[in-house]
């Protein structure tokens, strides 16, 4: 009997070799090559949504009949917002995040609402049925149409899903699933790629929206081959600091909606709770009358959020001053500190600089530059800034304050939160059609700092 052929695949980059090597020649990872059996031509996966028998043929675009399927709401408004307005039939969604961040909790609560009128299937490869039931009791999942299946064999899972015809399918997690005909262990690149391909074929053929839970590596990316993120329709990441109650759901890829929307949740003892007004939550514990505290507005998709930027400037006790930033790019903070020294005359040499965004938010747009500068100078001079003043604007290397986008939405959110005035770029202030609060335009960094700090 002929010995089955095999090859060695790197579990980091997917490089394949005919023999085992201690170090991958492609990505230079040590001990990452794992032996995998080669698939025969009969067992190679073929998509199931094409024509039945024979080869498909090209068709004209205007002859294609579009699917007019309305999105289904999960009942969790923050999740629906990130998905683009609900779940699309036949979509394949990958949800990743750190261990214990709330991935399984979120999807179990979503299935509870999706299974009110039709059955739904939750496949768990990491917990027993009793353990899943304990979590469901804690979350008060009361649906009578929610089916549980503790299995890791992908063929059995697909057979059960075809027989049940669920309204939604959750596979928790993709790294625990395997196909018997593959000789590699669950979680290997070959297993993850092939299982995901068959689940995608099932979702496209049956129209069942399918959610995959993915493990993440220590670098923060989803474990497994990179092709996994290319295969799925939507990639969601659950973000949050360990020990911090707030969780942020962010779309990194979405074929059916925007990738700029975020959903905000708060972890409670009874599960995840939606935060419909995150600005009020982020500013609830803001200190009053303290230096180094500034409020700015950041835009995530169509949602403006008010966040607090905190700065601490203190004389260094070492030979080299420290520059530490959390929630904002450290290189950006170093750049702004250099602009303050050169254009405003702030004496930051010999001082440690610490910048933090309260609530675990990440500021990725340059509209928060002016707020970071104001917080640094406020801490340096030990002068508090008016608590009812919003500061926003991009700062250039010449010290100029540049315009930002969607100012009306940002000011509307600030007016709703009780702010009285906003210090902003002159170009943005001049384009305002309606001023819901006092908008003060500034042209350069020194004018803005003199205005808010006297």
C-alpha positions in Angstrom: 0.0 0.0 0.0 1.5 3.3 -1.1 2.4 5.7 1.7 0.3 8.9 1.7 2.2 11.9 0.5 2.7 14.8 2.9 4.4 18.1 3.1 5.5 20.5 5.9 3.7 23.8 6.3 4.9 26.8 8.3 2.2 27.7 10.9 3.3 31.4 10.8 3.4 32.3 7.1 2.0 29.2 5.3 5.3 28.4 3.4 5.4 24.7 2.3 8.5 22.5 1.9 9.0 18.8 1.0 11.1 18.1 4.1 11.2 19.3 7.7 13.4 22.3 8.5 14.2 23.8 11.9 13.8 27.3 10.6 11.3 28.5 8.0 13.1 30.0 5.0 10.3 32.4 4.3 9.6 34.1 7.6 12.6 32.9 9.6 10.4 31.4 12.4 12.0 28.6 14.4 10.1 25.2 14.9 7.0 26.3 13.0 7.0 23.6 10.3 4.3 21.0 10.9 3.7 17.9 8.7 0.4 17.9 6.9 -1.1 15.2 4.5 -1.7 16.2 0.9 -5.3 16.2 -0.2 -6.3 13.9 -3.0 -8.1 15.3 -6.1 -11.4 13.8 -4.9 -11.2 15.4 -1.5 -10.2 18.9 -2.6 -13.0 21.4 -1.7 -15.0 23.0 -4.4 -17.4 25.8 -3.9 -21.0 24.6 -3.7 -22.8 27.8 -4.9 -21.8 27.3 -8.6 -23.7 25.4 -11.2 -24.6 21.8 -10.5 -22.5 19.7 -12.8 -20.2 20.9 -15.6 -18.3 24.2 -15.7 -19.9 27.6 -15.0 -20.0 30.1 -17.8 -19.7 33.9 -17.9 -23.0 35.8 -17.9 -23.7 39.5 -18.6 -24.0 41.7 -15.6 -27.5 43.0 -16.4 -28.7 39.4 -16.7 -27.8 38.5 -13.2 -30.8 38.4 -10.8 -29.9 40.3 -7.6 -30.9 39.0 -4.2 -33.2 41.4 -2.6 -32.9 40.1 1.0 -33.5 42.5 3.8 -31.0 42.5 6.6 -32.0 40.8 9.8 -31.5 42.7 13.0 -29.8 40.9 15.8 -31.6 43.0 18.5 -28.2 44.3 19.7 -28.1 47.9 18.3 -24.3 48.3 18.6 -23.6 45.0 16.8 -26.1 45.9 14.0 -24.4 49.3 13.6 -21.0 47.7 13.1 -22.4 45.1 10.7 -23.8 47.9 8.6 -27.5 47.8 9.6 -28.0 44.1 10.4 -26.9 40.6 9.3 -26.8 39.9 5.6 -28.2 36.5 4.5 -25.4 34.1 3.5 -22.6 36.3 4.9 -19.6 34.9 6.7 -18.4 37.0 9.7 -15.2 36.4 11.6 -15.0 37.8 15.2 -11.6 38.0 16.9 -10.4 39.3 20.2 -8.3 38.6 23.3 -9.3 35.6 25.5 -12.1 36.6 27.9 -13.0 39.8 26.0 -16.6 38.7 25.4 -16.8 37.1 22.0 -18.8 34.1 22.9 -21.0 36.2 25.2 -21.9 38.6 22.4 -22.7 35.9 19.9 -24.7 33.8 22.3 -26.8 36.9 23.2 -27.2 37.7 19.4 -28.4 34.1 18.7 -31.0 34.4 21.5 -32.7 37.2 19.6 -32.2 35.7 16.1 -33.8 32.4 17.2 -37.1 33.9 18.4 -39.0 32.8 15.3 -36.6 30.3 13.6 -34.1 27.8 15.0 -30.4 28.9 15.4 -27.4 26.7 16.0 -24.5 27.4 18.3 -21.5 25.0 17.8 -19.0 24.9 20.7 -15.6 23.2 20.3 -14.1 24.5 23.6 -16.9 24.0 26.1 -19.3 21.2 27.1 -23.0 21.6 26.7 -23.4 22.0 30.5 -20.8 24.8 30.6 -22.5 26.6 27.7 -25.8 26.3 29.5 -24.3 27.9 32.6 -23.3 30.9 30.6 -26.7 31.1 28.9 -28.4 31.1 32.3 -26.1 33.9 33.5 -27.0 35.9 30.3 -30.7 35.1 30.7 -30.9 33.5 27.3 -34.5 32.3 27.1 -35.0 31.3 23.5 -36.7 27.9 22.9 -35.3 27.6 19.4 -31.6 27.8 20.2 -29.8 24.6 19.6 -26.4 23.7 21.0 -23.9 21.3 19.4 -20.6 20.3 21.1 -18.6 19.0 18.2 -15.2 19.6 16.4 -15.7 17.5 13.3 -16.6 19.9 10.5 -18.4 17.3 8.5 -20.8 16.5 11.3 -21.3 20.2 11.9 -22.2 20.8 8.3 -24.5 17.8 8.3 -26.4 19.0 11.4 -26.6 22.5 9.9 -28.1 21.3 6.6 -30.7 19.2 8.5 -31.7 21.9 10.9 -31.6 24.8 8.4 -30.9 27.4 11.1 -31.5 31.2 10.9 -27.9 31.7 12.0 -24.9 29.5 12.7 -22.1 30.3 15.2 -18.8 28.2 15.2 -16.8 28.7 18.4 -14.0 28.6 17.5 -12.6 28.0 14.0 -9.2 26.9 15.4 -10.8 23.9 17.2 -12.5 22.5 14.0 -11.0 19.8 11.9 -11.6 17.5 8.9 -10.8 13.8 9.3 -9.3 13.4 5.8 -6.6 16.0 6.6 -3.7 14.5 8.6 -2.8 17.7 10.5 -4.0 18.7 13.9 -6.9 21.2 14.6 -5.7 24.8 14.4 -3.1 24.2 11.7 -3.1 26.3 8.6 -4.4 23.5 6.4 -7.3 22.7 8.7 -8.3 26.3 9.3 -8.2 27.1 5.6 -10.2 24.1 4.5 -12.8 24.2 7.3 -13.4 27.9 6.6 -13.8 27.2 2.9 -16.5 24.6 3.5 -18.3 26.8 5.9 -18.2 29.6 3.4 -19.6 27.2 0.7 -22.5 26.3 3.1 -23.3 29.9 3.9 -23.4 31.0 0.3 -25.5 28.0 -0.9 -28.0 28.0 2.0 -28.2 31.7 2.7 -27.5 31.1 6.5 -25.4 33.9 8.1 -22.4 32.2 9.7 -20.3 33.6 12.5 -16.8 32.3 13.2 -14.9 33.0 16.4 -11.2 33.3 15.9 -8.3 33.1 18.4 -5.7 35.9 18.3 -2.0 35.6 18.6 0.2 37.5 21.1 0.7 40.2 18.4 -3.1 40.8 18.3 -3.8 39.3 14.9 -6.2 36.4 14.2 -4.4 33.1 14.4 -4.2 31.0 11.3 -3.5 31.8 7.7 -4.0 35.3 6.4 -6.2 34.0 3.7 -8.9 33.4 6.3 -9.5 37.1 6.6 -9.7 37.4 2.8 -12.2 34.6 2.5 -14.8 36.0 5.0 -17.1 38.9 4.2 -16.7 40.7 7.5 -13.9 40.8 10.0 -14.7 42.2 13.5 -12.3 42.8 16.4 -13.4 43.0 20.0 -11.0 45.5 21.7 -10.6 46.4 25.3 -8.1 46.7 28.1 -7.9 43.7 30.5 -9.6 44.7 33.8 -11.4 47.6 32.1 -15.2 47.4 31.8 -15.5 49.0 28.4 -15.4 47.0 25.1 -15.2 48.4 21.6 -16.4 46.3 18.6 -14.6 47.5 15.4 -15.0 46.4 11.8 -11.7 45.9 10.0 -13.3 44.6 6.9 -17.0 44.7 5.8 -18.2 44.0 2.3 -21.7 45.1 3.2 -21.1 48.3 5.2 -18.6 50.9 6.5 -15.4 49.9 8.3 -15.4 53.1 10.3 -18.3 52.3 12.6 -17.7 51.1 16.2 -19.9 49.6 18.9 -19.4 50.3 22.5 -20.2 47.8 25.3 -19.8 47.6 29.0 -19.0 44.3 30.7 -21.3 43.5 33.6 -21.7 40.5 35.8 -24.8 39.5 33.7 -23.0 40.0 30.4 -22.4 42.7 27.9 -24.5 45.9 28.1 -24.9 48.3 25.2 -23.7 51.8 25.7 -26.0 54.0 23.5 -24.3 57.3 24.7 -20.6 56.5 25.1 -19.6 60.2 25.3 -21.5 60.5 28.7 -19.8 57.3 29.9 -16.3 58.4 28.9 -16.7 61.8 30.6 -18.6 60.7 33.7 -15.5 60.5 35.9 -13.6 63.5 34.4 -11.9 65.5 37.2 -13.0 69.1 37.6 -10.6 71.9 37.9 -7.5 69.8 37.3 -4.7 70.7 34.9 -3.8 68.5 32.0 -7.4 67.5 31.2 -8.9 68.4 27.8 -12.0 67.2 26.0 -11.9 66.6 22.2 -14.2 65.0 19.6 -13.2 62.0 17.5 -15.3 60.6 14.7 -15.8 56.9 14.2 -17.8 56.3 11.1 -20.9 58.5 11.5 -20.7 58.6 15.3 -18.9 61.5 17.0 -17.5 60.7 20.4 -16.3 63.1 23.1 -13.2 61.8 24.9 -10.9 63.1 27.6 -7.2 63.6 26.8 -5.0 63.6 29.9 -1.4 64.8 30.0 1.2 64.8 32.8 4.4 66.8 32.4 6.9 66.4 35.3 10.7 67.0 35.7 12.6 63.8 34.8 14.6 62.0 37.3 16.8 60.3 34.7 19.3 61.4 32.1 16.8 61.0 29.2 13.3 62.3 29.3 10.5 59.7 28.8 7.7 60.0 26.2 4.8 57.7 27.0 1.5 57.6 25.2 -1.6 55.4 25.6 -4.5 55.7 23.3 -2.6 58.0 20.9 0.4 57.4 18.6 3.6 57.9 20.6 5.4 59.3 17.5 2.6 61.8 17.1 3.1 63.0 20.7 6.8 63.4 20.2 6.1 65.4 17.0 3.7 67.7 18.8 6.1 68.2 21.7 8.7 69.3 19.3 6.3 71.8 17.7 5.4 73.2 21.1 9.1 73.7 21.9 10.0 75.3 18.6 6.9 77.4 17.8 5.4 78.1 21.2 8.4 78.2 23.4 7.2 75.5 25.8 10.1 74.3 27.9 9.6 70.5 27.6 13.3 69.6 27.5 14.2 67.6 30.6 10.5 66.8 31.4 8.8 63.4 31.3 5.7 63.4 29.2 2.7 61.1 29.7 -0.4 61.2 27.6 -3.5 59.1 28.1 -6.9 58.8 26.5 -9.4 58.0 29.2 -11.8 55.0 28.7 -9.4 53.0 26.6 -10.3 54.8 23.4 -7.8 55.0 20.5 -7.4 58.4 18.7 -6.2 57.7 15.2 -7.2 60.9 13.4 -5.2 64.2 13.6 -8.2 66.2 14.7 -7.1 65.6 18.3 -3.6 67.3 17.9 -4.7 70.6 19.3 -6.2 68.9 22.4 -3.0 67.0 23.1 -1.0 70.2 22.8 -3.4 72.0 25.2 -3.3 69.2 27.7 0.6 69.2 27.7 0.9 73.0 28.2 -1.9 72.9 30.8 0.0 70.3 32.8 3.3 72.1 32.3 1.9 75.5 33.6 -0.4 73.8 36.1 -3.3 75.8 34.8 -6.7 74.0 34.3 -8.7 74.6 31.1 -12.4 75.5 31.3 -14.4 72.3 31.7 -17.1 73.5 29.2 -14.6 74.1 26.3 -14.1 71.6 23.5 -10.8 71.7 21.6 -10.2 70.2 18.2 -7.9 70.7 15.3 -4.9 69.4 13.4 -1.5 70.9 14.1 1.1 71.2 11.4 4.9 71.4 11.7 4.8 75.1 11.2 2.5 75.6 14.2 -0.6 76.2 12.0 -4.0 74.8 13.0 -5.6 73.0 10.1 -9.3 72.3 9.3 -11.0 69.0 10.3 -14.0 67.3 8.8 -17.6 66.9 9.9 -17.5 69.8 12.3 -21.3 70.1 12.6 -21.7 66.5 13.9 -18.9 67.0 16.4 -20.4 70.3 17.7 -23.9 68.9 17.9 -22.6 66.1 20.2 -20.7 68.7 22.3 -23.8 70.9 22.6 -25.8 67.8 23.7 -23.3 67.2 26.5 -23.6 70.7 27.8 -20.4 72.3 26.3 -20.6 76.1 25.8 -17.8 76.8 23.4 -15.4 75.2 21.0 -11.8 76.2 20.1 -11.3 75.0 16.5 -9.5 75.9 13.2 -10.5 79.1 11.6 -11.2 77.4 8.3 -13.7 75.0 10.0 -15.4 77.8 12.0 -16.0 79.9 8.9 -17.8 77.0 7.1 -20.3 76.5 9.9 -23.9 77.0 8.8 -25.4 76.6 12.2 -23.6 77.4 15.5 -25.2 75.5 18.4 -22.5 76.7 20.7 -19.8 79.5 20.6 -17.3 78.5 18.0 -13.9 80.3 18.2 -11.6 80.0 15.2 -7.8 80.1 15.6 -5.1 80.1 12.9 -2.1 79.0 14.8 -1.0 77.0 17.9 0.0 80.0 20.0 -3.3 81.8 19.5 -5.2 78.7 20.6 -3.1 78.2 23.7 -3.2 81.8 24.7 -7.0 81.7 24.4 -7.6 78.6 26.6 -4.8 79.3 29.1 -4.7 83.1 29.2 
